[in-house]
Amino acid sequence: MFSAVISDTKSWKSSVDAIAALIDEGTLNINENGFKLRAMDPSQIALVDFELPKSAFEKYKLDKEVSIGIDFSELSKITKRCKPEDKIEFSLNSRFTMIFTGETTRRFDISVIESTSSPPKEPDIDFTAEIKMGANILKEALKDAEQVSNHVALIVDKEFSIAAEGDTGSADIKISSDTILGMDVKEKTRAVFSLDQLNNLLRASDQGSIVQLKLRTDAPLRLEYAIGDGRVIYYLAPRIESV
């Protein structure tokens, strides 16, 4: 029914992490173009939209499109056992199978969960601000904010800044325009988000990742970055309160 081989194990691990950061179980669509998944987290606060194209695979054979329910928390645990030099062979019969081939050959069969739900629709938002920047710069700014609060305001005007306020103090982090790779602002924009959730969304990004943020005041955040040949888009609902 389906078989494929991938040698970029780092990207596959990051891809699984990107999904498992938000959901335990989800429906993976395998079609002629590659892997695709769109799902809401259990709290209905965040949405993940993931694609891994056929071009990411060395071999890719599919008889017909199929959608399967996967326990991504289990898949993540197994994928972590893959070594950088391994190749991964995928196949699908009654179970989703991964074979790691390197110094040893290891086979893992993962049960397929019955899934009848259709993927959620992507939110239609007229964003008023867009920023491109290095993921590491954003991660470091969030670590600073984390020292005083568990939520932050992302503010875009003539510059991009992050504000946090808690019981013990406050923090104001301004991102230098020299480090911003692109910014388009239609109007001053401000929205508040959970720090834990933001950190989850950035978990699969690496040293060289470029993130694209799209914002609108008190509206969900859209955050996107590439993972190898693939890409992940997240939407995160805001906290409607002041910082």
C-alpha positions in Angstrom: 0.0 0.0 0.0 2.7 2.5 1.0 6.5 2.4 1.4 9.1 5.2 1.6 12.7 5.8 2.7 14.2 8.9 4.3 17.9 9.5 5.2 17.5 13.0 6.8 16.7 11.6 10.2 17.2 15.0 11.9 14.4 16.5 10.0 12.1 13.6 10.6 12.8 13.8 14.4 12.1 17.5 14.3 8.9 16.9 12.3 7.6 14.5 14.8 8.6 16.8 17.7 6.8 19.7 15.9 3.5 17.7 16.0 4.0 16.0 19.4 4.6 19.4 20.9 0.8 20.1 20.6 -1.1 16.8 20.2 -0.9 13.2 21.5 -3.0 11.8 18.7 -3.7 13.0 15.2 -4.6 12.0 11.6 -1.7 11.7 9.2 -2.7 12.0 5.6 -0.4 10.2 3.2 -0.9 11.2 -0.4 0.9 11.5 -3.8 2.5 14.8 -2.6 3.8 13.5 0.8 2.7 13.6 4.4 0.2 16.2 5.7 -1.5 16.7 9.1 -3.7 19.5 10.5 -5.0 19.1 14.0 -6.1 21.1 17.1 -4.5 20.5 20.5 -6.8 19.0 23.2 -7.4 22.4 24.8 -8.5 23.9 21.4 -6.0 26.7 22.0 -3.6 25.9 19.2 -3.6 24.4 15.7 -0.7 22.6 13.9 -0.5 22.4 10.1 2.4 20.2 9.0 3.6 19.2 5.5 6.5 16.9 4.5 6.7 16.8 0.7 7.5 13.7 -1.4 10.8 15.4 -2.3 12.1 14.8 1.3 12.2 11.1 0.7 14.7 9.0 -1.3 12.0 6.6 -2.3 8.3 7.1 -2.1 5.7 4.5 -3.4 2.0 4.9 -2.7 -0.9 2.8 -4.3 -3.6 5.2 -3.0 -4.1 8.1 -0.6 -4.7 7.0 3.0 -5.4 8.8 6.3 -4.3 7.0 9.5 -4.6 7.9 13.2 -1.3 8.0 14.9 -0.3 8.3 18.6 2.4 10.9 18.2 3.6 10.7 21.8 4.5 7.0 21.1 5.9 7.9 17.7 8.1 10.6 19.2 9.5 8.1 21.8 10.4 5.6 19.1 11.8 8.3 16.7 14.2 9.5 19.4 15.9 6.1 19.2 16.9 6.8 15.6 20.6 7.6 15.1 21.9 10.4 12.8 23.5 7.9 10.4 20.4 5.7 10.2 18.1 5.5 7.2 14.4 5.1 8.0 12.1 2.9 5.9 8.4 3.4 6.3 5.6 1.1 5.4 1.9 0.7 6.1 -0.1 -2.5 6.3 -2.2 -3.1 9.4 0.3 -1.0 11.3 2.6 1.9 10.6 6.1 0.4 10.4 9.5 2.2 10.7 12.8 0.3 10.2 16.0 2.0 11.3 19.0 0.8 9.3 22.6 1.6 10.4 25.0 -0.3 12.6 21.9 -2.3 13.6 18.5 -2.9 11.9 15.6 -2.1 14.2 12.0 -2.5 13.3 9.1 -0.7 15.2 5.4 -1.4 14.5 3.0 1.3 15.7 -0.7 0.6 16.0 -3.0 2.6 13.8 -5.8 4.4 15.5 -9.2 4.6 13.8 -9.9 8.3 12.9 -13.2 9.6 11.6 -12.8 13.3 12.3 -12.0 15.6 9.4 -9.1 18.2 9.8 -10.0 21.6 11.2 -10.2 24.6 8.8 -7.3 27.0 8.8 -8.3 30.3 10.4 -9.0 33.2 8.1 -7.4 36.2 9.7 -6.5 39.6 8.2 -3.2 40.1 9.9 -1.8 43.6 10.5 1.8 42.8 11.2 4.4 40.3 9.9 7.9 39.7 11.1 10.7 37.3 10.0 13.6 36.6 12.3 15.9 33.9 13.6 14.2 31.4 15.9 17.1 31.5 18.4 16.7 35.3 18.9 13.0 34.8 19.6 13.7 31.9 22.0 16.3 33.9 23.9 13.8 36.9 24.3 11.2 34.5 25.6 13.6 33.1 28.1 14.2 36.7 29.4 10.5 37.2 29.7 10.1 33.9 31.5 12.0 35.2 34.5 9.1 37.5 35.5 5.9 36.0 34.0 4.2 33.0 32.4 2.8 35.1 29.5 4.0 37.8 27.2 2.7 40.6 25.0 4.1 40.6 21.4 4.0 44.2 20.2 4.8 45.5 16.7 4.9 49.1 15.8 8.0 50.9 14.5 9.9 48.0 16.2 9.2 44.6 17.5 9.2 44.2 21.3 8.2 41.7 23.9 6.7 42.7 27.3 6.1 40.7 30.4 4.8 41.6 33.8 4.4 39.4 36.9 4.0 39.6 40.6 7.8 40.2 41.2 8.6 42.5 38.3 8.5 43.2 34.6 10.6 42.9 31.5 10.7 44.8 28.2 12.7 43.3 25.4 13.2 45.2 22.2 14.5 43.3 19.2 17.1 45.2 17.2 16.1 46.1 13.7 19.5 44.8 12.6 18.4 41.3 13.6 14.9 41.4 12.0 15.0 39.8 8.5 11.7 41.4 7.4 8.9 43.4 8.9 5.6 44.6 7.4 3.3 46.6 9.7 -0.1 47.9 8.6 -1.0 49.2 12.1 0.3 49.0 15.7 -0.4 45.4 16.8 -0.4 43.8 20.3 -1.5 40.4 21.5 -0.8 38.4 24.7 0.2 34.7 24.6 1.1 31.9 27.0 4.9 31.5 27.3 4.6 27.7 27.7 2.6 27.5 24.5 5.0 29.7 22.6 8.0 27.6 23.7 6.1 24.5 22.6 5.6 26.0 19.1 9.4 26.7 18.8 10.5 23.4 20.2 11.3 21.8 16.8 13.1 24.8 15.4 16.9 24.7 15.3 20.0 27.0 15.2 19.4 28.1 11.6 15.6 28.2 11.6 13.9 31.4 10.4 10.4 32.0 11.9 7.7 34.0 10.3 5.2 35.6 12.8 1.9 37.1 11.7 -0.1 39.1 14.2 -3.3 41.0 14.7 -4.4 42.7 17.9 -6.1 40.2 20.3 -6.2 37.6 17.5 -4.5 34.2 17.0 -0.8 34.2 16.2 0.4 32.5 13.0 3.9 31.1 13.4 5.7 29.2 10.6 9.1 27.7 9.9 10.8 25.1 7.7 11.9 21.7 8.9 14.2 20.3 6.2 12.2 20.1 3.1 9.0 20.3 5.1 7.3 23.1 7.0 5.1 23.6 10.0 2.5 26.3 10.6 1.0 26.9 14.0 -2.0 29.1 15.1 -2.1 30.1 18.8 -5.1 31.7 20.5 -4.3 34.9 22.5 -5.0 35.6 26.1 -7.5 38.5 26.2 -6.1 40.5 29.0 -3.5 43.2 29.6 0.1 42.5 30.7 
